[in-house]
Amino acid sequence: MPPEGWSTVRLGDVFKSRRTRGVAGLPTLSVTLHDGLVERDSLERKTDTNLAPEDHLRVEAGDIAYNMMRMWQGASGLARYPALVSPAYVVLKPTPRIDPLFAAYLFKSSRMIYLLWAYSYGLTSDRLRLYFDDFSLIPVDLPPIEEQRRIAEILATWDRAIDTTEKLIVASEAQKKALMQQLLTGEKRLPGFEGKWLAIKLSAAVQVDPETLSEATSPDFGFRYISLSEVADGEVANKLSQMRFGNAPSRARKIVRQGDIIMSTVRPNLQGFAKIRRSDADLVASTGFAVLRATPKADIDFILHWLFSESVSRQLHGLVAGSNYPAVSTKEVKALELYCPPLDEQRAVALRLNIADRNATILRQKLQTLRTEKAALMQQLLTGKRRVNIKEMAA
């Protein structure tokens, strides 16, 4: 039973198929899974076509286009202006009974994704197609048009907040990158610091692989293992495999302590680097990492930021370029060149960059919260479990 005031219809009752031929002078749009309709030229993987404009389909503002082969994965988008789309797409023209923006959100909901899959036909998942005739048979519960518009307005508010936060994250990361370039090269000095920076090898600032497990280690020695796949975006995964030395992989050899840095030496251009922040005494890393432990001459956070710098990227690229197996040796890690200020300035630089990292982390957490809230709202509003007050909107 639909919620009170809602009606059950089939999608063919509220959408018609538009097969209008394209005309020259309009932009060409492509359907994406996550961003809806976007201009084809903006895609990283551009899809060239030899089709003339009149061989495309035309969409009008308010139409929804979908990819027949991927609609069940959410590949649909709302047109905001007249444009051209692939003739392989289905173009939906909404009737006055459905709000286009509401429909765009509806087609991304979990229940609707299931129905879009259920009404698609094909022998295998990569050949599933949803033609308009089958699309038109899908049943859906719809609220009155005023409630549809209010629901769409609420969800659009969350989307605007998400978009703003995403832009702030991009700006924050760009500012951090510029700050790293200035502070890690001495191009910009923090107030109160002067004096000479020294060009040294990394081995002069840190111990490399200070502790390893020997073959004489007891088979019953237990530890949690950090593999290469468990380091990403400067962090170590929270959940690590528990194992004993006797049945552990042969690569499980490098002991790590709180405050150490683990640096992936396999495909180092992917920057699988992280600082060990947990105090556990039972961590062992793969031999695919170099373990860096600060000496009294270096601040470990300064070293961590330096690892992500353009200087290190250039050095690592030079070492692995053209190699069939992109990896660097312990000897090459020790020989990496570091431009290093006195210890007090290292700490000050690291603190400044840590603050920039914390600001970016706060923004990423906010973004995740907004996405979670939006998903919950979609589930509630698009099913009628939570109703909106149309009278307040009218007032």
Long-range contacts (C-beta under 8 A, 24 or more apart in sequence): 2-141, 2-384, 3-141, 3-143, 3-383, 3-384, 3-385, 3-387, 5-143, 5-144, 5-147, 6-141, 6-142, 6-143, 6-144, 6-384, 7-141, 7-142, 8-139, 8-140, 8-141, 8-142, 9-97, 9-139, 9-140, 9-142, 10-136, 10-137, 10-138, 10-139, 10-140, 11-135, 11-136, 11-137, 11-138, 11-140, 12-135, 12-136, 12-137, 13-95, 13-97, 14-94, 14-95, 14-97, 14-98, 14-103, 14-142, 15-64, 15-92, 15-93, 15-94, 15-95, 15-98, 15-103, 15-135, 15-136, 16-92, 16-93, 16-95, 17-90, 17-91, 17-92, 17-93, 17-132, 18-57, 18-58, 18-59, 18-60, 18-63, 18-91, 18-92, 18-93, 19-57, 19-91, 20-57, 20-58, 20-60, 20-91, 21-54, 21-55, 21-56, 21-57, 21-58, 22-53, 22-54, 22-55, 22-56, 22-57, 22-58, 22-84, 23-53, 23-54, 23-58, 24-53, 24-54, 25-53, 26-53, 26-58, 26-82, 26-83, 26-84, 27-83, 27-84, 28-56, 28-83, 28-84, 28-85, 29-59, 29-65, 29-77, 29-79, 29-83, 29-84, 29-85, 30-85, 30-86, 31-65, 31-66, 31-67, 31-70, 31-75, 31-76, 31-77, 31-85, 31-89, 32-75, 32-77, 33-70, 33-73, 33-74, 33-75, 34-74, 35-77, 36-76, 36-77, 36-78, 36-104, 37-65, 37-77, 37-78, 37-79, 37-80, 37-83, 37-85, 38-77, 49-86, 51-87, 53-84, 55-87, 56-84, 56-85, 56-86, 56-87, 57-84, 57-85, 57-86, 57-87, 57-89, 57-91, 58-82, 58-83, 58-84, 58-85, 58-91, 59-83, 59-84, 59-85, 59-91, 60-93, 62-94, 62-100, 63-91, 63-92, 63-93, 63-94, 63-100, 64-91, 64-92, 64-94, 64-100, 64-103, 64-104, 64-107, 65-89, 65-90, 65-91, 65-92, 66-90, 66-92, 66-107, 66-130, 68-129, 68-130, 68-131, 69-126, 69-127, 69-128, 69-129, 71-107, 71-116, 71-120, 71-130, 71-135, 72-113, 72-116, 72-117, 72-120, 72-128, 72-130, 73-113, 74-107, 74-108, 74-113, 76-104, 76-107, 76-108, 77-104, 78-103, 78-104, 90-130, 90-131, 90-132, 90-135, 92-132, 92-135, 96-145, 97-142, 97-145, 98-142, 98-145, 98-148, 99-145, 99-148, 99-149, 99-152, 101-149, 101-152, 101-156, 102-148, 102-149, 102-151, 102-152, 104-152, 105-151, 105-152, 105-155, 105-378, 105-382, 106-140, 106-382, 108-378, 109-378, 109-379, 109-382, 109-383, 110-379, 111-382, 111-383, 112-140, 112-382, 115-139, 115-140, 141-383, 141-384, 143-384, 144-390, 146-390, 146-393, 146-394, 147-387, 147-388, 147-390, 150-388, 150-390, 150-393, 151-381, 151-382, 151-388, 154-377, 154-381, 154-388, 155-374, 155-377, 155-378, 155-381, 158-370, 158-373, 158-374, 158-377, 159-374, 161-370, 162-367, 162-370, 162-371, 162-374, 165-363, 165-366, 165-367, 165-370, 166-367, 168-363, 169-360, 169-363, 169-364, 169-367, 172-356, 172-359, 172-360, 172-363, 173-360, 175-356, 176-353, 176-356, 176-357, 176-360, 179-352, 179-353, 179-356, 180-305, 180-308, 180-309, 180-310, 180-353, 181-309, 181-310, 183-349, 183-352, 183-353, 184-305, 184-306, 184-309, 184-311, 184-339, 184-349, 185-311, 185-339, 186-339, 186-341, 189-345, 190-345, 190-348, 190-349, 190-352, 193-341, 193-342, 193-344, 193-345, 193-348, 195-341, 195-342, 197-339, 197-340, 197-341, 198-339, 198-340, 199-337, 199-338, 199-339, 199-340, 200-337, 200-338, 200-340, 201-334, 201-335, 201-336, 201-337, 201-338, 202-292, 202-303, 202-333, 202-334, 202-335, 202-336, 202-337, 202-338, 203-334, 203-335, 204-297, 204-338, 205-294, 205-295, 205-297, 205-298, 205-303, 205-338, 205-340, 206-261, 206-292, 206-293, 206-294, 206-295, 206-298, 206-300, 206-303, 207-292, 207-293, 207-294, 207-295, 208-290, 208-291, 208-292, 208-330, 208-333, 208-334, 209-254, 209-290, 209-291, 209-330, 210-291, 210-293, 211-254, 211-255, 211-257, 211-291, 212-253, 212-254, 212-255, 213-245, 213-252, 213-253, 213-254, 213-255, 213-284, 217-245, 218-245, 219-244, 219-245, 219-246, 219-247, 220-244, 220-245, 220-246, 221-245, 222-282, 223-248, 223-252, 223-282, 223-283, 223-284, 224-280, 224-282, 224-283, 224-284, 225-249, 225-252, 225-284, 225-285, 225-286, 226-256, 226-262, 226-283, 226-284, 226-285, 226-286, 226-289, 227-251, 227-286, 227-288, 228-264, 228-266, 228-272, 228-286, 228-288, 228-289, 231-262, 231-264, 231-272, 231-273, 231-274, 231-289, 232-272, 234-271, 234-273, 234-274, 234-275, 234-304, 234-308, 235-274, 236-262, 236-274, 236-276, 236-277, 236-278, 240-283, 248-284, 249-286, 251-286, 251-287, 251-288, 252-284, 252-285, 252-286, 253-284, 253-286, 253-287, 254-284, 254-285, 254-286, 254-287, 254-289, 254-291, 255-283, 255-284, 255-285, 255-291, 256-283, 256-284, 256-285, 256-291, 257-281, 257-283, 257-293, 259-293, 259-294, 259-300, 260-291, 260-292, 260-293, 260-300, 261-291, 261-292, 261-293, 261-300, 261-303, 261-304, 261-307, 262-289, 262-290, 262-291, 262-292, 263-289, 263-290, 263-291, 263-292, 263-307, 263-333, 264-288, 264-289, 265-289, 265-290, 265-327, 265-328, 265-329, 265-330, 265-333, 266-326, 266-327, 267-320, 267-326, 267-327, 268-316, 268-319, 268-320, 268-326, 268-327, 268-328, 269-313, 269-316, 269-317, 269-320, 269-326, 271-307, 271-308, 271-313, 273-304, 273-307, 273-308, 275-300, 275-301, 275-304, 288-327, 290-330, 290-333, 296-343, 297-343, 298-340, 298-343, 298-346, 299-343, 299-346, 299-347, 299-350, 301-347, 301-350, 301-351, 301-353, 301-354, 302-346, 302-347, 302-349, 302-350, 303-338, 304-350, 305-349, 305-350, 305-353, 306-338, 311-337, 311-339, 312-336
